[in-house]
Amino acid sequence: GWAIARARRSGGAKQGGFPGAQVTLREMREGCARKLVGLCGVEPVPVRSGAAIVDADGVERGSVTSGTVSPSLGRPVMLARLDTALAADRALFAVVRGKRHPVARAPLPFVPKRYRR
């Protein structure tokens, strides 16, 4: 919301009038359906972009946007868009080649900075 002038926001003098106004103003009002979170794999299986993230019941709760194996952490890391309403303590699994592999939420950035300004 910081990049949108107050006059262009909901209730402003010139509400809307910019590309993507309908979607952006609705998400500012109602919130987003999904949010970007960091995940780490528990097993050493690389999870790639497009893999589904499911809960313990097998219901799809999101998808991986990017993933790789981190040489610093020695395990797979990924960014995924997950349902906003999903509980933080809920068990999650990444589906790779038809098999479910457990993943855990991880704070971003995955590797903390080690420098000073």
CORURHU-V487363 format. One record per pair of residues at least 6 apart in sequence whose ideal C-beta (glycine too) atoms are under 7 Angstrom apart, sorted by sequence separation. I is the first residue (numbers start at 1). J is the second residue. D is the distance in whole Angstrom. If there is no record, write none. Layout:
# CORURHU-V487363
i	j	d
I	J	D
I	J	D
This chain:
# CORURHU-V487363
i	j	d
6	12	6
7	13	5
8	14	6
9	15	7
41	47	6
54	60	5
55	61	5
7	14	5
8	15	7
54	61	6
69	76	5
70	77	5
93	100	4
94	101	5
1	9	7
8	16	7
52	60	5
53	61	5
93	101	6
8	17	6
16	25	6
53	62	4
67	76	6
68	77	7
93	102	6
94	103	5
8	18	6
53	63	6
67	77	7
93	103	7
52	63	6
53	64	7
67	78	3
92	103	5
51	63	7
66	78	7
50	63	6
51	64	4
66	79	5
50	64	6
64	78	5
65	79	5
10	25	5
49	64	6
65	80	6
48	64	7
49	65	6
64	80	5
65	81	6
47	64	6
49	66	5
63	80	6
88	105	7
10	28	7
49	67	6
62	80	5
63	81	6
9	28	7
10	29	6
48	67	5
62	81	5
47	67	4
62	82	4
46	67	7
61	82	6
62	83	6
46	68	7
61	83	5
46	69	5
61	86	5
1	28	6
53	80	5
34	62	6
47	76	5
53	82	6
46	76	5
64	94	7
44	75	6
45	76	6
47	78	5
61	92	7
77	110	5
41	75	6
40	75	6
41	76	3
55	90	6
56	91	5
40	76	7
55	91	7
40	77	6
55	92	6
73	110	6
73	111	7
38	77	7
39	78	5
53	92	6
54	93	5
72	111	5
70	110	6
38	79	6
39	80	5
53	94	6
54	95	6
36	79	6
37	80	6
51	94	5
52	95	4
51	95	6
36	81	6
37	82	5
51	96	6
35	81	7
54	100	7
34	81	4
35	82	7
47	94	4
34	82	6
34	83	6
35	84	5
47	96	6
33	83	7
34	84	6
33	84	6
45	96	6
32	84	6
31	84	6
41	94	7
45	101	5
43	101	5
43	102	7
41	101	6
42	102	4
42	103	7
41	103	5
42	104	6
40	103	7
39	103	4
40	104	5
39	104	7
39	105	6
40	106	4
38	105	7
39	106	6
37	105	6
38	106	4
38	107	7
38	108	4
38	110	6
